[in-house]
Amino acid sequence: MSGGVDSSVAAALLAEQGHDVIGVSMRLYDASDGAQADQAGGRAFGSCCSLDDLQDARRVAAAINIPHYILDFAKQFDDLVVSNFVREYAAGRTPLPCARCNSDLKFSTLAERAEGFGAEAVATGHYARIEHDQTTGRYLLKRGLDPSKDQAYFLFSLTQAQLAHARFPVGDRPKDEVREYARRLGLPVADKPDSQEICFIPDHDYAAFVAKQAPETARDGRIVDEHGQTLGTHAGDHRFTVGQRKGLGLGDVQTAGPLYVLHLQPATGEVIVGPRASLERTTLTASGVNWIAPPPGSDERAITAQIRHRHRAATAKVRRTGETSAAVAFDTPQLAITPGQAVVFYDDDVVVGGGWID
Amino acid sequence: MRVYFDYNATTPMHAESVEAVARVSRDIFGNASSVHHFGQQAKAVLDEARSAAAMLVGGDPSEIVFTSGGTEADNFALRGAAEALEPTGRRHLVTSAIEHEAVLNTLKALARRGWETTLVPVDQTGVVSPEHVAEAVTDRTALVSVMHANNEIGTIQPVAQLAAVAHARGALFHTDAVQSAGKLPIDVRTLGVDLLAISAHKFNGPKGAGALWIKRGTRMLALLTGGKHERNRRAGTENVPAIAGLGVAARLAAVMLTSPGTEAARLTALRNRLEDDILRLVPGTAVNGARGARVPNTTNISFDRVEAESLLIALDLEGIAVSTGSACSSGTLEPSHVLRAMGFNAHRTQNSLRFSLGLFSTEAEVDRVVATLPRLVEKLRGLTQKVGSRPA
């Protein structure tokens, strides 16, 4: 229970259905520094947003009359999610921490803790659906019913064992209905705004966060065009992501059209830029691939592939190239295929599998 | 049946104390500072409670200052004495590493404002030694503060000896008796202390009421300034109903502690059975701290290869309430600073549970806990192994 409306309603729905529900919130980063500063009279009281969210979760649990516990996962979150995020940026990639958090923390460490409390499953407020395919015996992951809220993309790396013990109670409802349900129950978070972006960087300044966590990544370097010609300099390649147009600092450079980041060369610190047309690619390879549907043989399989959260899945062929690797060929060129993001394969609204873009 | 074994956090109230709070709330609404009849009624309630509180600690009623609770009493003792002695050049404060946060964090706050501070270490018995305190105290020491009984492990500190050590160098001595008041007989003259803090809700009284006993003649600055309440020592209209509840609870506790064949003996037997059964039935368990000189109601037990947080929650889901050290502001559990100060490793500071019994604890409750614990511990240990064997 994050303190948001989705996980609150997920808990409420399960309780209403007669399940024995245990509310759990994860404390993911250490707010105690702030608390100590409060005592010293330094910082303003109550300035910590994450504490407010935990408080909201507690109020919801009280409102629906279930027990509620806050588990401290600050260390695991730092080890599994935050350090990976920083490492990926340092390697010139654009990480997807929410997917890591789902597979490595929520549906592993948290699920194991929950098992210790006697829980049969872990439910979250994700907009996705799980179906058990009687013929193959596999658990299928499907997109959430509400296409504007669908979060199946962030869940592609769940294993069969994880899916068997996962529940997404709001996945088959539109968001409006979820809010309406929360209002009807009088839940104190019914009109709380949706959370945005990455929870541990509330100000969205990823570059500053990475620079603070890993100062050595703030390497300055050259901005060059596709032909190797220097157009300018930059103060650290962690500030750039593939497809980025703003903030290049190349206002003086005369070009035919706007320039975009094409890729990053962490070895040399170079940021390669070019016109929009050069951002288009038709192929990619992926590693760390997880198959949710039965893995295909060596033949190509027609699917649709989604390369970032806000990307409309495009028709493509996927081919298995190894135990956990795959190659994808799109039917039409795609803009800004970004290393570090996930590529997720769908058959209609069923998640076939997915992996990390190389 | 829910089992409540967390009396060191707070206690259920005596029916008589509840009745006193209700009666005074309903019938005696006057301001104790008022001259008229209504004020006199309220004043009489305070006087009676003051006598009862004084009786509980062996002091004189005029030496009792009512506070909002133990934390305020500790703050008052430390800040009030430190500031009063500042002009004398005594700018050094000494306490132990196993104090309650009310003392530790107050000392830290004073350190940030220029006071020198020393934390006296403890060994694995969890008892502060007079020798260590003697090494810490100097002629510049204003105050030594060591708790009477530890809240997490229950060990009783040699307060009389420690106070003598402080006095030998001209320093004041405060003891946080929040966890001993109502559990042990207390006599401030025998202990030889200058200041002593108690809290009503730890001995079956209401929350929001406590007291600081201040030995007559001790120089103190008030923490709260304002009207002339509590003989100019603590401004603010008294919380008369809660103080009435404190008085009743203090009187009942004092009577219980002086009756032979008592509650203390009953609790000791109950606690010992719980402890012995857990040690016998659950492998990989050990008691934290010396088992000898302890308050009768407390045991703190380490469960090898178990996270206390998980065990605490699993027990709660079975209807059994216990606790670990202290919770932080978000409600998660932090490694115990007490066990850490005793020199236990990181694992042990996070695998230990406190069971604290009290007035309404029964044999049947001990049976429940003893019957439930082995199963839960075994289950959690099984999972720990699974997690440990998982490929990275």
Interface residues (C-beta under 8 A of the other chain):
Chain A: I22 R27 A31 S32 A35 Q39 A40 S50 L51 L54 R58 P67 Y69 I70 L71 D72 T109 E112 R113 E115 G116 F117 G118
Chain B: N105 A109 R112 E309 S310 I313 A314 D316 L317 C328 S329 S330 G331 T332 L333 E334 K379 L380 L383 K386 V387
